[in-house]
Amino acid sequence: MKQFFKFVFASFVGTLLFGIVAGFFALITIAGMIAMQDSTEKIEDNSVLVLNLSGQLAERGEDNFFGQLQGNATSSIGLDNLLEGIHKAKDNNNVKGIYIEAGAFAADSYASMQALRNALLDFKKSGKWIVAYGDTYTQGTYYLASAADKVYLNPQGQIDWHGLSSQPVFVKDLLAKVGVKMQVVKVGAYKSATEMFTGDRMSAANREQTSAYLNSIWGNITKEVGASRRLSTAQLNAYADSMITFAAPETYVKLKLVDGLVYTDQMKGIVKKRLGLKSDDAIEQVTVADLQNAEDETLDDGDSQIAVYYAYGDIVDGAVGGMFAQNHKIDAQKVCKDLEELAEDKEIKAVVLRVNSGGGSAYASEQIWHQIMELKKKKPVVVSMGGMAASGAYYMSAPADWIVAEPTTLTGSIGIFGMFPDASSLFAEKLGVRFDEVKTNKYAGFGTQARPFTEDEMAYLTQYVNRGYRLFRHRVAEGRKMTDSQVEKIAQGHVYTGQDAQKIGLVDQLGGLDTAIAKAVRLAKLTGYSTCVYPEEPGFLEQLLEQTKPDNYLSEQLRANLGDYYEPFSLLKTLNHQSTIQARLPYFPNIH
């Protein structure tokens, strides 16, 4: 027995020492990461910025210390970081050009890619060059790469060019198999978010609006690619219709989609020639991270600040937990508190609200609407719309002094709905569980999943949802200086691209975040300024606490494996935690 305890004690001490040593090295590694991030990079003369387009494009970049340590952090690139890096490369005299290397790259929307592409075109205005190379190009990466002066492809490579399609998911029959039926009350002929739960195909109204915004987005893509490659939209559409994805690589050169076929190692010689280097000279390469840590050569006035507040993800009133919870949400409780603090900060002269959301809780959207109205009393508020700013996200954007959207942003969708699961068949037919009821008043049993709603109960719900819709419509009318009847003509849940929304008065100006900041500067009447970004990124302790949650890894793996189908099924998991009345787009537009 003594020997047994000796071995147990020795194992315990060994484990403890290993944990201490591992923790020590982990802290050193983390400290090194922080030091690297805080240090100022010196950009060597005759450098080239390398943009490796691989991974997921996110609205905002993050520093995930623990994910980096464990090697399981989702590969993502922040749009904000890319835009800042390209901007600094344009202004830095030591950076001579950009080399784009296209890989397995995915973006949340074409609006985000449009913002990135416009930044590349702006970079070229400085007289500097851009070259792009890919072993294969997805349609999205080719859209970006086409902004380059020269586009190169591997001799055995491929360009995916097929047009756009949307393939909504319908789960009504799936729910029926487990005895669940959705009871829906909605306002808006075009309000299609509930269709995936109540139908097995798109309604005529939804098909009409989806076709309209797909054609609008595709029209922007073909127009912009055509301008860069000196091709007509008719030619690009003909290419898409001829299944050019499977064409021989030499055909891409003949059709002027690429400028040459080269292998990866041969690109070094092409870049060296651009830099005026000899064949045996080394190329000075810099990354977006290097430029982020480099000094900004533009002169800013630190006394006057423009706050850029990022609001992206589902709109919720308090965090929605659970295995399928997304990492990013617009939590009305937190956002309202943050906006209140920004209103009181005397150094901040204007606020740019960067919105990328398909909506969510109508109640939460109303709370944010109120806080923006309060903020407007003290300083200008400009909204910059990203990939989506629709339904509840448009609700919270409507009171802004000025609204800027990308031409391909999805916006509008002024309409709401209530969705309530009826699980009575699940209990009675599938599980053999039955209920009886005793009540003191007529509607005392309202809200139980043991039975469907009665006709009277549905009538009351309809009145409630209609009242919410009228309020939403009125908020838009107030913000956009329209009458309620004018808004009604363009509401009904109708989704528009930013380009079309400008024509009907829902958007003031087309452009990206820089355009919105410039407008905020003019509204605040500033001659010099600096920008500050909110909310602050989670610190070490917050990441540590988040890391201890057992659901995070599983959620990450499910997102990776389910792909486009993750969002619909994540909703099913968190449905009981969602706000009763929703103002949102279809849960995932599913545009390819």
C-alpha positions in Angstrom: 0.0 0.0 0.0 2.9 2.3 0.8 4.3 1.7 -2.6 1.0 2.5 -4.2 0.7 5.9 -2.5 4.3 6.6 -3.4 3.5 6.1 -7.1 0.3 8.2 -6.8 2.2 11.0 -5.1 5.0 10.9 -7.7 2.4 11.0 -10.5 0.6 14.0 -8.9 3.9 15.9 -8.4 4.9 15.2 -12.0 1.6 16.3 -13.4 1.7 19.5 -11.3 5.2 20.3 -12.4 4.3 19.7 -16.0 1.3 22.0 -15.7 3.4 24.7 -14.1 6.1 24.5 -16.8 3.5 24.4 -19.6 1.7 27.3 -18.2 5.0 29.3 -17.8 5.8 28.7 -21.5 2.3 29.5 -22.5 2.5 32.9 -20.7 5.9 33.6 -22.3 4.3 32.8 -25.7 1.3 35.0 -25.1 3.6 37.8 -23.8 5.6 37.5 -27.0 2.5 37.7 -29.1 1.4 40.8 -27.3 4.8 42.4 -27.6 4.9 41.6 -31.3 1.5 43.3 -31.8 2.5 46.3 -29.8 5.9 46.8 -31.5 6.2 49.2 -34.4 7.3 47.6 -37.6 9.9 49.2 -39.9 8.9 48.8 -43.5 11.9 48.3 -45.7 12.3 50.2 -49.0 11.1 48.5 -52.2 8.7 46.2 -50.3 5.7 44.4 -51.6 2.5 43.8 -49.6 1.5 40.1 -49.9 -2.3 39.5 -49.6 -2.8 35.8 -49.0 -6.5 35.4 -49.8 -7.2 32.2 -47.8 -9.7 31.5 -45.1 -12.9 33.2 -44.0 -13.4 37.0 -44.5 -14.9 38.4 -41.3 -16.3 41.8 -40.6 -13.6 42.5 -37.9 -10.3 40.8 -37.1 -9.7 39.2 -33.7 -6.6 38.2 -31.7 -7.4 34.7 -30.5 -4.4 33.9 -28.2 -5.7 30.5 -27.1 -6.7 29.4 -30.6 -3.3 30.3 -31.9 -1.6 28.3 -29.0 -3.8 25.2 -29.6 -3.6 25.5 -33.3 -7.4 25.2 -33.7 -8.4 28.8 -34.3 -10.7 29.2 -37.3 -8.6 30.8 -40.1 -10.2 34.2 -40.6 -9.2 37.5 -42.0 -10.7 40.8 -40.7 -12.1 43.1 -43.4 -11.1 46.0 -41.2 -7.5 44.8 -41.0 -7.3 44.3 -44.8 -8.7 47.8 -45.5 -6.4 49.4 -43.0 -3.4 47.5 -44.4 -4.1 48.4 -48.1 -4.7 52.1 -47.0 -1.3 52.2 -45.2 0.4 50.5 -48.1 -0.9 53.2 -50.4 0.5 56.0 -48.2 3.8 54.2 -47.4 6.5 55.2 -49.9 8.5 52.1 -49.2 5.7 49.8 -50.4 5.8 49.6 -54.2 3.0 47.2 -55.0 0.7 44.4 -53.9 0.9 40.7 -54.7 -2.4 38.8 -54.4 -2.2 35.1 -53.9 -5.7 33.6 -54.3 -6.5 30.5 -52.3 -9.5 28.9 -50.6 -11.2 32.2 -49.7 -14.8 32.8 -48.5 -16.6 36.0 -47.6 -19.8 36.7 -45.8 -21.1 38.7 -48.8 -20.2 40.3 -52.1 -20.6 43.7 -50.4 -17.6 42.9 -48.2 -15.6 41.8 -51.2 -16.8 45.0 -53.1 -15.4 47.1 -50.2 -12.1 45.2 -50.5 -11.9 45.5 -54.3 -12.6 49.2 -54.1 -9.7 49.6 -51.7 -7.5 47.8 -54.2 -8.6 50.2 -57.0 -8.0 53.1 -54.7 -4.5 51.8 -54.0 -3.8 51.8 -57.8 -4.6 55.5 -57.9 -1.2 56.1 -56.2 0.5 54.8 -59.3 1.6 51.6 -57.6 1.0 48.2 -59.2 -1.0 45.0 -58.3 -0.4 41.5 -59.6 -2.5 38.5 -58.8 -1.8 34.7 -59.0 -3.9 31.7 -58.3 -3.7 27.9 -58.7 -7.4 28.2 -59.0 -9.8 31.1 -58.6 -13.2 30.9 -57.0 -15.7 33.4 -58.4 -15.2 35.6 -55.4 -11.4 35.6 -55.6 -11.5 36.2 -59.3 -13.8 39.2 -58.7 -11.1 40.6 -56.3 -8.1 39.6 -58.4 -9.5 41.2 -61.6 -8.7 44.6 -60.0 -5.0 43.8 -60.5 -2.9 45.2 -63.4 -2.0 41.6 -64.3 -3.8 38.3 -63.4 -1.9 35.0 -63.7 -3.0 31.4 -63.4 -1.3 28.1 -63.0 -1.0 26.2 -66.3 -3.2 23.5 -64.9 -5.5 26.0 -63.0 -9.2 26.8 -63.2 -11.5 29.8 -62.9 -14.9 29.3 -61.4 -17.2 31.7 -63.3 -20.9 30.7 -63.2 -23.1 33.6 -62.1 -25.1 33.7 -58.9 -27.8 31.5 -57.4 -29.6 31.3 -54.1 -30.8 28.0 -52.7 -32.9 28.5 -49.6 -33.3 25.6 -47.2 -36.7 24.3 -46.2 -37.2 22.2 -43.0 -41.0 22.0 -42.7 -41.0 18.3 -43.6 -38.1 17.6 -41.3 -39.9 19.1 -38.4 -43.0 17.2 -39.3 -41.1 13.9 -38.9 -40.5 14.8 -35.2 -44.0 16.1 -34.7 -43.3 19.9 -34.7 -45.2 22.5 -36.7 -44.5 26.2 -36.8 -47.3 28.7 -36.1 -46.5 31.9 -37.8 -47.9 35.4 -37.8 -46.1 37.8 -40.2 -46.6 41.2 -41.8 -45.2 41.8 -45.3 -45.8 39.9 -48.5 -42.1 39.8 -49.1 -41.2 38.8 -45.5 -39.7 35.4 -46.3 -37.7 34.4 -43.2 -40.5 32.0 -42.0 -40.8 30.2 -45.4 -38.1 27.7 -44.5 -40.3 26.5 -41.6 -43.7 26.6 -43.3 -43.2 25.7 -46.9 -41.2 23.5 -49.3 -40.5 26.1 -51.9 -40.1 29.9 -52.4 -43.2 32.0 -52.6 -43.8 34.0 -55.7 -43.0 37.3 -53.9 -39.8 35.9 -52.4 -38.7 34.5 -55.8 -39.3 37.9 -57.3 -37.2 39.9 -54.8 -34.5 37.2 -54.7 -34.2 37.4 -58.5 -34.0 41.2 -58.3 -31.2 41.4 -55.8 -29.2 38.6 -57.3 -29.4 40.3 -60.7 -28.4 43.6 -59.1 -25.4 42.0 -57.3 -24.3 40.1 -60.5 -24.7 43.3 -62.5 -22.2 45.1 -60.3 -19.8 42.1 -60.5 -19.9 41.9 -64.3 -19.7 45.7 -64.7 -16.6 46.0 -62.4 -14.8 42.9 -63.7 -15.6 44.0 -67.3 -14.1 47.5 -66.7 -10.9 46.0 -65.3 -10.5 43.3 -67.9 -11.9 45.4 -70.8 -14.7 42.9 -71.4 -18.4 43.6 -71.9 -21.0 42.4 -69.5 -22.5 40.4 -72.4 -19.2 38.6 -72.9 -18.9 37.8 -69.2 -22.5 36.5 -69.1 -21.7 34.4 -72.2 -18.7 32.9 -70.4 -20.8 32.0 -67.3 -23.4 30.4 -69.6 -20.8 28.3 -71.4 -19.6 26.4 -68.3 -16.2 28.1 -68.6 -15.2 26.7 -65.3 -14.2 23.5 -67.1 -12.4 25.2 -70.0 -8.8 24.6 -70.8 -6.4 27.1 -69.1 -5.2 28.4 -72.5 -8.8 29.4 -73.2 -8.8 31.8 -70.3 -5.9 33.7 -71.9 -7.7 33.9 -75.2 -10.9 35.2 -73.5 -8.8 37.8 -71.7 -9.7 36.6 -68.2 -6.0 36.1 -67.4 -2.8 37.6 -68.7 -0.6 34.5 -68.6 -0.1 30.9 -67.4 2.8 30.5 -64.9 3.8 28.2 -62.1 4.0 29.5 -58.5 7.8 29.7 -58.5 7.8 31.7 -61.7 5.8 34.5 -60.0 8.9 35.5 -58.1 10.6 36.6 -61.3 7.5 38.6 -62.4 7.4 40.4 -59.0 11.2 41.0 -59.0 10.9 42.6 -62.5 8.3 44.9 -61.1 10.6 45.8 -58.2 13.6 46.3 -60.5 15.5 43.4 -58.7 18.1 41.0 -60.1 17.2 37.3 -60.2 19.3 36.5 -57.1 17.9 39.4 -55.0 15.5 38.7 -52.2 12.0 40.2 -52.2 11.1 42.4 -49.2 7.7 41.1 -48.2 5.3 42.7 -45.8 2.0 41.5 -44.5 -1.2 43.3 -43.4 -0.1 42.7 -39.8 3.2 44.4 -40.5 1.5 47.4 -41.9 -1.0 47.5 -39.0 2.0 47.9 -36.6 3.7 50.4 -38.9 3.3 54.1 -38.2 0.5 55.8 -40.1 2.1 58.5 -42.2 -1.1 60.5 -42.4 -1.4 63.4 -40.0 -4.3 63.2 -37.6 -5.6 65.5 -34.9 -5.8 63.3 -31.7 -8.1 65.8 -29.9 -11.0 65.2 -32.2 -12.1 61.6 -32.6 -14.6 59.8 -34.9 -15.8 56.6 -33.1 -16.3 53.6 -35.4 -18.6 51.2 -33.6 -18.9 47.7 -35.0 -22.4 46.1 -34.7 -22.6 42.7 -36.5 -24.4 39.4 -36.1 -27.9 38.6 -34.9 -29.7 41.3 -32.9 -30.6 40.0 -29.5 -31.8 41.4 -26.1 -29.2 39.7 -23.9 -26.9 36.9 -25.0 -28.4 33.8 -26.4 -26.5 30.8 -25.2 -26.3 27.2 -26.2 -24.2 24.8 -28.3 -25.0 26.6 -31.5 -24.6 30.2 -30.3 -22.7 32.4 -32.7 -19.6 34.2 -31.5 -20.9 37.7 -32.6 -24.2 39.2 -31.7 -25.6 42.7 -31.4 -26.7 42.5 -27.8 -29.0 45.5 -27.3 -28.2 45.7 -23.6 -24.5 46.1 -24.3 -24.8 48.3 -27.4 -27.1 50.7 -25.7 -24.7 51.1 -22.8 -21.8 51.6 -25.1 -23.6 54.2 -27.2 -24.6 56.1 -24.0 -20.9 56.2 -23.0 -20.0 57.5 -26.5 -22.6 60.2 -26.2 -20.9 61.4 -23.0 -17.3 61.3 -24.3 -16.4 64.8 -25.1 -13.4 63.8 -27.2 -15.7 61.9 -29.6 -17.2 64.4 -32.1 -19.2 61.9 -34.2 -20.1 58.2 -34.4 -20.0 55.9 -37.4 -22.1 52.8 -36.7 -20.7 49.9 -38.9 -23.7 47.5 -39.3 -23.5 44.0 -40.8 -26.6 42.1 -39.7 -29.7 40.4 -41.1 -31.7 41.5 -38.1 -33.2 39.7 -35.1 -35.3 40.7 -32.1 -37.7 43.6 -33.0 -37.7 44.6 -29.3 -33.9 44.8 -29.2 -33.9 46.8 -32.4 -36.3 49.3 -30.8 -34.0 49.7 -27.8 -31.0 50.5 -30.0 -33.2 52.8 -32.1 -34.0 54.8 -28.9 -30.3 55.0 -27.9 -29.3 56.3 -31.3 -31.9 59.0 -31.1 -30.4 60.0 -27.8 -26.9 59.9 -29.2 -28.0 62.2 -32.2 -28.9 64.9 -29.7 -25.2 65.3 -28.9 -23.3 64.4 -32.0 -23.7 63.3 -35.6 -24.4 59.6 -36.3 -23.6 58.0 -39.7 -24.4 54.4 -40.5 -22.0 52.3 -42.7 -23.7 49.2 -44.0 -21.7 46.1 -44.7 -22.9 42.8 -46.3 -26.4 43.1 -44.8 -28.2 45.8 -42.8 -31.8 44.6 -43.2 -35.0 44.2 -41.2 -34.1 44.8 -37.5 -30.7 46.1 -38.6 -32.4 48.6 -40.8 -34.7 49.4 -37.9 -31.7 50.4 -35.8 -30.1 52.3 -38.7 -33.1 54.4 -39.8 -32.6 57.3 -37.3 -29.0 58.0 -38.4 -28.2 61.4 -39.9 -26.8 59.7 -43.0 -26.8 56.1 -44.3 -24.0 54.8 -46.5 -24.2 51.3 -48.2 -22.2 49.3 -50.7 -24.1 48.9 -54.0 -24.4 45.1 -53.2 -25.4 45.5 -49.5 -28.7 43.7 -48.7 -31.0 46.1 -46.9 -34.6 47.1 -46.4 -36.9 44.2 -45.4 -39.2 46.4 -43.4 -41.4 43.8 -41.8 -41.7 41.5 -38.8 -43.1 38.1 -37.8 -43.8 36.0 -34.8 -43.0 32.2 -34.9 -44.1 29.8 -32.3 -43.5 26.0 -32.4 -46.4 23.6 -31.8 -44.9 20.4 -30.4 -48.2 18.8 -29.5 -47.8 16.0 -32.1 -44.3 15.4 -30.8 -45.5 14.8 -27.3 -48.7 12.9 -28.2 -47.9 10.9 -31.3 -44.1 10.4 -31.1 -43.5 10.3 -27.3 -46.9 9.1 -26.1 -47.2 12.0 -23.7 -50.6 13.6 -23.2 -51.8 16.7 -21.3 -55.0 17.8 -19.6 -55.8 21.3 -18.4 -57.5 23.1 -15.6 -57.6 26.9 -15.7 -59.1 29.9 -14.0 -59.5 32.2 -17.0 -60.1 31.8 -20.7 -56.4 32.4 -21.8 -54.6 31.1 -18.7 -53.1 28.2 -20.7 -51.8 30.4 -23.6 -48.2 29.8 -24.6 -47.9 26.1 -23.8 -46.5 23.8 -26.4 -48.9 21.0 -25.3 -51.5 22.3 -27.8 -51.7 24.6 -30.8 -53.0 28.1 -30.5 -56.7 28.6 -30.8 -58.3 30.9 -33.4 -58.8 33.6 -30.8 -55.2 33.4 -29.6 -53.9 33.7 -33.1 -56.1 36.8 -33.6 -54.6 38.5 -30.6 -51.1 37.5 -31.8 -51.9 39.0 -35.2 -52.9 42.3 -33.6 -49.7 42.3 -31.6 -47.5 41.7 -34.6 -49.3 44.3 -36.7 -48.8 46.8 -33.9 -45.0 46.0 -34.0 -45.0 46.4 -37.8 -46.7 49.8 -37.6 -44.1 51.0 -35.1 -41.3 49.7 -37.3 -42.7 51.5 -40.3 -43.2 54.7 -38.4 -39.6 54.6 -37.1 -38.4 54.4 -40.7 -40.7 57.2 -41.7 -39.4 59.4 -39.0 -35.7 58.7 -39.8 -36.0 59.0 -43.5 -38.4 62.0 -43.5 -41.2 60.2 -45.2 -44.8 59.6 -44.4 -46.0 56.2 -43.2 -47.9 55.6 -46.4 -44.7 56.3 -48.4 -42.8 53.8 -46.4 -45.6 51.2 -46.8 -45.1 51.3 -50.6 -41.5 50.1 -50.2 -41.9 48.0 -47.1 -43.8 44.7 -46.8 -40.5 43.0 -46.0 -39.1 43.8 -49.4 -35.3 43.2 -49.6 -33.2 45.6 -51.8 -29.6 46.0 -52.7 -27.9 49.2 -51.5 -28.0 50.4 -55.1 -31.7 50.0 -55.4 -32.3 51.2 -51.9 -30.7 54.6 -52.7 -33.2 55.1 -55.5 -36.1 54.8 -53.1 -34.7 56.9 -50.3 -33.7 54.2 -47.8 -30.0 54.9 -48.4 -28.3 58.3 -48.8 -25.0 57.4 -50.5 -23.1 54.5 -52.0 -19.7 53.7 -50.6 -17.7 51.9 -47.9 -16.6 52.7 -44.4 -14.2 55.5 -45.6 -17.1 57.2 -47.2 -19.1 57.1 -44.0 -16.2 58.4 -42.0 -15.7 61.3 -44.4 -19.4 62.2 -44.1 -19.2 62.1 -40.3 -16.2 64.5 -40.4 -18.1 66.9 -42.5 -21.2 66.7 -40.3 -19.0 67.3 -37.2 -17.2 70.2 -39.1 -13.7 68.9 -38.3 -10.5 69.9 -40.0 -8.4 67.2 -38.3 -9.4 64.0 -36.6 -8.4 60.5 -35.6 -10.5 57.4 -35.5 -11.1 55.0 -32.5 -12.7 51.6 -32.8 -15.4 50.2 -30.5 -16.3 47.9 -28.8 -12.9 47.0 -27.5 -11.6 43.5 -28.3 -11.9 40.9 -25.6 -8.8 40.9 -23.4 -6.8 37.9 -22.1 -9.1 37.2 -19.1 -12.3 37.4 -21.2 -10.8 35.0 -23.8 -9.7 32.7 -21.0 -13.3 32.6 -19.6 -14.7 32.0 -23.1 -12.2 29.3 -23.7 -13.4 27.3 -20.7 -16.9 27.0 -22.2 -17.3 23.4 -23.4 -19.6 24.3 -26.3 -17.2 26.5 -28.2 -15.1 23.7 -29.8 -18.2 21.7 -30.8 -19.9 24.8 -32.3 -16.7 25.6 -34.3 -16.6 22.0 -35.7 -20.3 22.0 -36.6 -19.9 25.3 -38.4 -17.0 23.9 -40.4 -18.8 20.6 -41.3 -22.3 21.9 -41.9 -21.3 24.9 -43.9 -24.3 26.7 -45.4 -26.7 24.6 -43.3 -25.2 25.6 -40.0 -27.4 28.7 -39.6 -30.8 27.1 -40.1 -30.0 24.3 -37.7 -28.5 26.7 -35.2 -31.8 28.5 -35.1 -33.7 25.3 -34.3 -31.4 24.8 -31.3 -31.8 28.4 -29.9 -35.4 28.9 -30.9 -36.8 28.9 -27.4 -34.2 31.5 -26.4 -35.1 33.9 -29.3 -37.3 37.0 -28.8 -40.9 36.3 -29.7 -41.2 38.9 -32.4 -38.5 38.9 -35.0 -37.4 41.4 -37.6 -34.9 39.6 -39.8 -33.9 38.4 -43.2 -34.0 34.7 -44.1 -31.6 33.1 -41.6 -29.0 32.5 -44.3 -29.4 34.0 -47.8 -27.3 31.1 -49.3 -25.9 33.1 -52.2 -23.4 31.3 -54.4 
